[in-house]
């Protein structure tokens, strides 16, 4: 009772009568002290109404002169309804959180696999705020194995409010050359050979030779010489063939021509500078918009509710939208030419980065609709590419009788 007591001071006509009434009414008074006609005693706060009634019936003057710690705290919080409401909400959340997902933990060190697993779990309806009894673990595990190509097995465990996903990553097989599939090295462009760097196969061309696209540069058919002896002991040379995979690179010089055209009038996607922010109330699996309809625009960023690394199922979530519009763009001749040159720069960066550019010639053509830049590149680099070929048995069709034999047999019959 030390934490929940209230200390009273009372002045009554008869102290004995006060003690008898407290006893008759079942009031457990403690720490009774009489001093100068005043009576001091303590009682539990739950008996306050009965004490006030008893003291009023005896025409006593009374007042409170002390409270226990819990009573003082309750009276202070009584004036702060926000704190009380927050405490109640927190209590409800803590009690109900055991039935909802608060954290998803993927047991892998690869961030890409972890992100992909989280995406697939969201598609299966498993995210922060999901009602745990509604989770179909077997179905989710099967979906993870089907949609996440980087894993071969997945298992889901529910621990309190945490979904633990254990995955077994695929072990990539080492890449190795398949020597059992014969192939040729053929030319990718019309070119002049400068150098042959061959590790396997038979060279069909030499340095300085001109070749056309598709022509065989290195053959996978290798002649093999066998020397035997006849009955008289004289050497006999027999030539056979074996099929191998052609390995190596053929370097040469070649030219290609590309055209880049920019119309004088075009349509361009333009992002507007003003971003629009919208908010919603996330309450477990429910999401309630707080700021009206979603604006027309492109969703650029969603801010998740997180506490350290865990996503929270309750809170305010914000969305940022970037409005956009399609705008008609009119170019003059100089601007159109610059746009065409930008196209050429992107082309060189993406497709000619592995070649040495030894020369460049351009021709600018202006029409009523736009500007075209035709560029001829003189390049040096690898001109060969591997092309497999297949070997068919010589006798692939069933034997048929000779036409003369068939006619003779027909006449005899």
C-alpha positions in Angstrom: 0.0 0.0 0.0 3.0 2.3 0.3 2.8 3.2 -3.5 -1.0 3.5 -3.7 -1.9 5.3 -0.4 -3.4 8.7 0.4 -2.6 10.5 3.6 -5.5 12.3 5.4 -5.6 15.0 8.0 -9.0 15.3 9.9 -10.3 17.5 12.7 -13.4 15.8 14.3 -15.5 16.4 17.5 -14.7 12.9 18.8 -11.6 11.0 17.8 -13.0 7.7 19.3 -16.1 8.0 17.2 -14.0 8.5 14.1 -11.9 5.4 14.8 -15.1 3.3 15.5 -16.7 4.4 12.2 -13.6 3.7 10.2 -13.5 0.2 11.7 -17.3 -0.4 11.1 -17.0 0.7 7.4 -14.1 -1.7 6.8 -11.6 1.1 6.1 -8.0 -0.2 6.8 -6.4 2.9 8.3 -2.7 2.8 8.9 -0.1 5.1 10.4 -2.7 6.8 12.8 -1.2 9.8 14.6 -3.1 12.3 16.8 -1.5 15.7 17.4 -3.2 18.9 18.7 -6.7 17.7 18.0 -5.8 16.6 14.5 -5.9 12.9 13.4 -3.5 11.7 10.6 -4.0 8.3 8.9 -3.3 6.6 5.6 -5.6 4.4 3.5 -5.6 2.9 0.0 -6.8 5.2 -2.8 -9.5 2.8 -3.7 -11.3 3.6 -0.4 -11.3 7.4 -0.9 -15.1 7.7 -1.6 -15.9 5.7 1.5 -13.5 7.8 3.6 -15.0 11.1 2.3 -18.5 9.8 3.1 -17.5 8.8 6.6 -15.7 12.1 7.4 -18.7 14.0 6.0 -21.1 12.1 8.2 -19.1 13.1 11.3 -18.9 16.8 10.3 -15.1 16.6 10.2 -12.8 19.0 8.5 -10.3 17.1 6.4 -7.7 17.4 3.7 -5.1 15.3 1.9 -1.6 15.8 3.1 0.3 13.1 1.1 0.1 10.5 -1.7 1.9 7.5 -2.8 4.1 7.5 -6.0 1.6 5.8 -8.2 -1.2 8.1 -7.1 0.9 11.2 -7.8 1.8 9.9 -11.2 -1.8 9.1 -12.1 -2.9 12.5 -11.1 -0.2 14.2 -13.1 -1.0 12.1 -16.2 -4.7 12.8 -15.7 -4.2 16.3 -17.2 -2.3 15.0 -20.2 -4.8 13.0 -22.3 -2.4 12.8 -25.2 0.1 10.9 -23.2 -2.6 8.5 -22.0 -3.9 8.0 -25.5 -0.4 7.4 -26.8 0.3 4.9 -24.0 -2.9 3.1 -24.8 -2.2 2.9 -28.5 1.4 1.7 -27.8 -0.1 -1.0 -25.6 -2.5 -2.1 -28.2 0.2 -2.2 -30.9 2.5 -4.2 -28.6 -0.2 -6.7 -27.8 -1.4 -7.1 -31.4 2.1 -7.0 -33.0 2.6 -10.7 -32.1 -0.1 -11.5 -34.8 1.5 -9.2 -37.5 4.7 -9.2 -39.4 7.1 -6.5 -38.3 10.5 -7.6 -39.8 11.5 -9.8 -42.7 15.0 -11.2 -42.5 16.6 -12.9 -45.6 19.6 -15.0 -44.7 22.0 -14.1 -47.5 25.0 -11.8 -48.0 24.0 -10.9 -51.6 22.0 -7.6 -51.6 20.5 -8.3 -55.0 19.1 -11.7 -53.9 17.8 -10.1 -50.7 16.0 -7.4 -52.7 14.6 -9.9 -55.2 13.3 -12.2 -52.4 11.6 -9.2 -50.7 9.9 -8.3 -54.0 8.6 -11.8 -54.5 7.3 -12.0 -50.9 5.4 -8.7 -51.4 3.8 -10.3 -54.5 2.8 -13.2 -52.3 1.2 -10.8 -49.8 4.0 -11.1 -47.2 5.3 -7.7 -46.0 5.4 -5.6 -42.9 1.9 -5.5 -41.4 0.7 -8.9 -42.8 -1.6 -10.9 -40.6 0.6 -13.9 -39.7 -2.1 -16.6 -39.6 -2.9 -15.7 -43.2 0.6 -16.5 -44.5 0.8 -19.6 -46.8 4.4 -20.6 -46.3 4.4 -23.6 -48.7 3.0 -21.5 -51.5 5.4 -18.7 -50.8 8.4 -21.1 -50.8 7.4 -22.6 -54.1 7.0 -19.1 -55.6 10.4 -18.1 -54.4 12.0 -21.1 -56.0 10.2 -20.4 -59.3 10.8 -16.7 -59.6 14.2 -16.1 -58.0 16.7 -17.6 -60.5 19.7 -17.1 -58.2 18.5 -19.6 -55.6 17.8 -23.3 -55.7 15.9 -23.7 -52.4 14.0 -21.4 -49.9 12.5 -22.1 -46.5 10.3 -19.7 -44.4 10.3 -19.7 -40.6 8.0 -17.6 -38.4 9.6 -16.4 -35.2 7.4 -14.1 -33.2 6.8 -11.1 -35.5 9.8 -11.9 -37.8 9.6 -13.8 -41.1 13.0 -15.5 -41.6 13.7 -16.6 -45.1 16.6 -19.1 -45.5 17.8 -19.5 -49.1 20.4 -21.7 -50.8 22.2 -19.8 -53.5 23.0 -21.4 -56.9 26.6 -22.3 -57.4 27.5 -21.2 -60.9 29.3 -23.8 -63.0 32.7 -22.6 -64.3 32.6 -21.5 -67.9 34.8 -23.8 -70.0 35.3 -24.2 -73.7 33.3 -27.0 -75.3 35.9 -28.7 -77.4 33.4 -31.3 -78.5 31.4 -28.9 -80.7 33.5 -28.1 -83.9 33.4 -24.6 -85.2 34.9 -22.1 -87.7 36.0 -18.6 -87.4 34.2 -16.4 -90.0 34.5 -12.8 -90.9 32.0 -10.3 -89.5 32.9 -7.5 -92.0 34.4 -7.0 -95.4 38.0 -6.4 -94.2 41.7 -6.8 -94.9 43.5 -9.3 -92.5 46.3 -7.8 -90.6 47.2 -10.5 -88.0 46.0 -14.1 -87.2 46.3 -15.2 -83.6 45.2 -18.9 -83.8 45.2 -21.4 -80.9 43.3 -24.2 -82.7 42.1 -24.8 -86.2 43.4 -24.5 -89.8 44.0 -21.0 -91.2 42.3 -20.5 -94.5 43.6 -17.0 -95.1 46.9 -15.2 -94.6 47.9 -11.7 -93.5 47.1 -9.1 -96.2 44.2 -11.2 -97.6 40.9 -9.4 -98.4 37.8 -11.2 -97.1 34.0 -10.6 -97.3 31.6 -11.0 -94.5 30.7 -14.6 -93.7 33.9 -16.0 -95.3 35.7 -18.8 -93.4 39.0 -17.5 -91.9 39.9 -20.4 -89.7 38.4 -23.9 -90.4 37.6 -26.5 -87.8 38.4 -29.3 -90.2 42.1 -30.3 -89.7 43.8 -32.7 -92.1 45.6 -35.6 -90.5 48.3 -37.6 -92.3 48.7 -41.3 -91.6 51.6 -43.3 -93.0 51.2 -47.1 -93.4 53.0 -49.8 -95.4 51.6 -52.0 -98.1 52.3 -55.8 -98.4 55.7 -55.1 -100.0 56.7 -52.8 -97.2 56.5 -49.6 -99.2 55.2 -46.5 -97.2 51.7 -45.4 -98.1 50.3 -42.0 -97.0 46.6 -41.7 -96.2 44.9 -38.4 -95.5 42.0 -38.2 -93.1 40.2 -35.3 -91.3 39.4 -34.5 -87.7 37.0 -31.9 -86.4 38.0 -29.4 -83.8 36.8 -26.1 -82.2 38.5 -23.1 -83.8 40.0 -20.9 -81.1 41.7 -17.6 -81.6 41.2 -14.1 -83.0 41.7 -12.6 -86.4 42.6 -8.9 -86.6 42.0 -6.6 -89.5 41.0 -3.3 -90.9 37.5 -2.5 -92.2 35.1 0.3 -92.7 31.4 0.8 -91.7 28.9 3.5 -92.5 26.2 4.8 -90.2 23.6 7.5 -90.5 22.2 9.7 -87.7 19.0 11.8 -88.4 17.4 14.5 -86.3 14.0 15.9 -87.5 13.4 19.6 -87.1 10.2 19.0 -85.2 10.1 16.3 -82.5 8.2 15.3 -79.3 10.1 15.2 -76.1 9.3 13.9 -72.6 9.8 16.8 -70.2 9.9 16.5 -66.3 8.3 19.5 -64.6 10.5 21.0 -61.8 7.8 21.0 -59.1 7.5 17.8 -57.2 4.2 16.7 -55.5 4.3 15.0 -52.1 1.4 12.8 -50.9 0.9 11.1 -47.5 -0.9 8.0 -46.4 -1.6 6.3 -43.1 -0.1 2.8 -43.0 -1.9 0.6 -40.5 -0.6 -2.9 -40.8 -1.8 -4.1 -44.2 -4.2 -1.2 -44.7 -3.1 2.0 -46.4 -5.4 5.1 -46.0 -4.7 8.2 -48.2 -4.4 11.4 -46.2 -4.0 14.0 -48.9 -6.5 13.4 -51.6 -6.1 11.6 -54.9 -2.9 10.5 -56.5 -1.7 13.2 -58.9 -1.1 12.5 -62.6 2.6 12.0 -62.9 5.5 9.6 -62.5 6.0 8.0 -59.1 9.7 8.6 -58.4 10.2 7.7 -54.8 8.5 5.9 -51.9 9.8 6.4 -48.4 9.3 3.3 -46.3 8.6 3.4 -42.6 11.8 2.1 -40.9 13.2 1.9 -37.4 16.9 1.3 -37.9 16.7 -1.5 -40.5 13.2 -2.8 -39.8 10.1 -1.7 -41.7 7.3 -0.5 -39.4 3.7 -1.7 -39.9 2.2 1.5 -38.5 3.0 5.1 -39.3 2.8 7.9 -42.0 4.2 7.0 -45.4 5.2 9.7 -47.9 5.2 9.5 -51.7 7.0 11.9 -54.1 5.6 12.4 -57.6 7.4 14.1 -60.4 4.9 15.5 -62.9 5.8 15.2 -66.6 4.5 16.3 -69.9 5.1 15.7 -73.6 6.3 18.8 -75.3 6.7 19.6 -79.0 10.3 20.7 -79.7 11.3 22.8 -82.8 15.0 22.7 -83.8 16.8 25.0 -86.0 19.5 23.6 -88.4 22.3 24.1 -86.0 20.5 22.5 -83.0 19.4 19.6 -85.2 23.0 19.0 -86.3 24.2 19.1 -82.6 21.5 16.5 -81.7 22.6 14.2 -84.5 26.2 14.5 -83.3 25.0 13.6 -79.8 23.4 10.4 -81.3 26.8 9.6 -83.0 28.7 10.0 -79.7 26.3 7.6 -77.9 26.7 5.1 -80.8 30.5 5.2 -80.6 30.4 4.8 -76.9 28.1 1.8 -77.0 29.2 -0.1 -80.1 32.7 1.0 -81.2 34.4 1.1 -77.8 36.3 -2.2 -78.4 37.7 -1.0 -81.8 40.5 1.4 -82.7 39.1 4.3 -84.8 41.8 5.1 -87.4 39.7 7.4 -89.6 36.4 9.2 -89.7 34.7 10.8 -92.7 31.3 12.5 -92.5 28.7 14.0 -94.8 26.0 16.4 -93.7 22.7 16.3 -95.6 20.1 18.9 -94.9 16.5 18.4 -96.0 13.2 20.2 -95.4 12.4 17.8 -92.5 15.7 17.5 -90.7 19.5 17.0 -90.7 21.3 13.7 -91.5 25.0 13.0 -90.7 26.4 10.1 -92.6 29.7 8.9 -91.0 32.2 6.4 -92.4 34.5 4.9 -89.8 37.9 3.3 -90.6 38.3 0.7 -87.8 40.9 -1.8 -86.6 40.1 -4.8 -84.3 38.8 -8.3 -84.2 37.0 -9.2 -87.3 36.3 -12.9 -86.6 33.4 -14.6 -84.8 32.9 -18.2 -84.0 30.3 -20.2 -85.9 29.6 -23.9 -85.0 29.0 -26.4 -87.7 27.4 -29.9 -87.5 28.6 -33.2 -88.9 26.1 -35.5 -90.5 26.9 -39.2 -91.2 27.6 -39.9 -94.8 24.9 -42.5 -95.2 21.9 -40.8 -93.6 19.3 -42.3 -96.1 18.4 -46.0 -96.4 20.0 -47.9 -99.3 17.9 -48.0 -102.4 18.3 -50.5 -105.2 19.9 -49.4 -108.5 17.4 -48.1 -111.1 18.6 -50.6 -113.7 18.2 -53.5 -111.3 14.6 -52.4 -110.5 13.7 -52.2 -114.1 15.2 -55.7 -114.9 13.4 -57.1 -111.9 10.1 -55.6 -113.1 10.5 -57.0 -116.7 11.2 -60.5 -115.3 8.1 -60.4 -113.2 
